Amino acid sequence: MKKNLIKKVFMACTSLALCAIVFTSCSKDDKVTPANLTTLTTVIDSCQTLLSSATTTLYPQAAITTFQTVVTGAQTAATNTSISQTTVNNLVVQLRQAKVTFLAASYDAIPASALIFGLSFDEGTGTQLTTTGSNAWTATFTAGPSQLFGTNTGLPTFVTGKVGTALHFGAGSHLEISNYTASALQTQQLSIAVWVKTDSVRANNYIISYNDWYTWKFQTQNNGKPFFTVNTTLGGTDADNQMNNSVPNLTWTHLVVSLDLASGTETLYVNGVSTMVWTKTTKPNLGGTMVPYTAVSVAKLPLLIGAGFTYAEAAAVWPASWGWNTIPNWAYFTGALDELKVYNVALTAGQVSQLYNTENSK
């Protein structure tokens, strides 16, 4: 009897002890401390503010999409009332890293100091233009040589452009800049950006020429291709992008050549996209340095926009048998040019993309 009573008491005590353990355990679970979301919320807000101003003129679409996915995931997780502090802390780290990665993907801005000169052609009137950028040079409207075109030529004319107004060239009409600084145009890094709208596909469709092939020139060539020539201490280099019809007629097309003689590379872009990269392996003369300007004839050539050389230069330097002094071979542009810019840096792919996207959206 006594043994049974002791046994019952022991079992009762054991039951009470177990209940106490269970009760204590349940109480601890029921009193989980909520995670502190203050830092996570602040970081999410910062990322969302950055995304709200992120456009494809500033960032690649893929980077925007990826960053938005990470931010959205963090926002969703933050609404979970049972989220742990460890998870919150990890999300803060992930978001901060995603922000750093996103900012690194931004297109580089082109330093204002890198612009040697620019012409927007937005004046809409006049026969002289002043260049913008580091140099205020005078661009004078000039008719084509009468020896070739007679009275069938005239001055360049203002037309509706890709951005604002543009300048239309034909029958040898062009711009001449005589008060330029030679050293400004003879750099180891050089980039030319321009919108073109050609009237016809032809060879020697010159956009801009500095001493022609004796220093450098940029044009569109046979089969509608961008074509750049540079003369270095190792010799001359002619290069196009090897893509026929990449400059279609009567269509605004953005062209860029980015030259870096220091690394021996030349990149050609069409509408913000790299279409050809030449190196000193494929074009050995790119391994040299740019040849300074020297007058080929008795007169110093002006910097020419819409032409390759002057009639006096051609008559003095090249034999008539070459046929340069004939309209079919004359180096002049037929069509419209807009937003011409010449830089003393080799533009990067991101800089070209941003430039194209910005101007294309206007």
QUIRAVEN-V765119 format. One record per backbone hydrogen bond with DSSP energy under -0.5 kcal/mol. NH is the residue of the N-H (numbers start at 1). CO is the residue of the C=O. If there is no record, write none. Layout:
nh: {NH/NH}
co: {CO/CO}
This chain:
nh: {5/6/7/8/9/10/11/12/13/14/15/16/17/18/19/20/21/22/23/24/25/26/27/28/29/30/31/31/32/35/37/41/42/43/44/45/46/47/48/49/50/51/52/53/53/54/55/58/59/60/64/65/66/67/68/69/70/71/72/73/74/75/76/77/78/79/79/80/81/83/88/89/90/91/92/93/94/95/96/97/98/99/100/101/102/103/104/105/105/106/107/111/114/115/116/116/117/118/119/124/129/131/131/132/134/135/137/139/139/140/140/141/142/144/148/149/150/152/157/159/161/166/167/168/169/173/174/175/176/177/178/178/182/184/185/185/186/187/190/191/192/193/194/195/196/197/199/200/202/205/205/206/207/208/209/210/211/214/215/216/217/218/219/220/221/224/225/227/228/229/230/231/232/232/233/235/237/239/241/245/246/246/247/250/251/253/255/255/256/257/258/259/259/260/261/263/264/265/266/267/268/269/270/271/273/275/276/278/280/283/286/287/288/291/297/303/304/305/306/306/308/314/315/316/317/318/322/323/326/326/329/330/332/332/333/335/335/336/337/338/339/340/341/342/343/344/347/352/353/354/355/356/357/358/359/360/361/362}
co: {1/2/3/4/5/6/7/8/9/10/11/12/13/14/15/16/17/18/19/20/21/22/23/24/25/26/27/28/29/83/35/37/38/39/40/41/42/43/44/45/46/47/48/49/50/51/53/55/55/105/60/61/62/63/64/65/66/67/68/69/70/71/72/73/74/75/76/77/79/80/84/85/86/87/88/89/90/91/92/93/94/95/96/97/98/99/100/101/102/103/58/109/111/112/114/342/342/132/340/121/139/129/137/118/115/116/135/129/137/138/176/127/174/154/145/145/146/149/168/166/164/159/337/157/335/170/142/305/140/303/138/176/180/181/181/182/183/185/259/343/257/341/255/338/253/336/334/334/200/202/220/204/218/218/304/216/209/211/212/210/229/208/227/205/225/221/221/219/239/217/237/215/230/235/289/232/230/228/226/223/224/243/224/198/248/196/194/253/269/192/267/190/257/265/188/260/260/260/278/258/276/256/273/254/270/268/268/266/264/279/283/284/285/231/299/177/209/175/207/304/331/310/311/312/313/314/319/320/323/324/326/326/204/330/306/169/333/197/167/195/120/119/193/117/191/114/345/348/349/350/351/352/353/354/355/356/357/359}
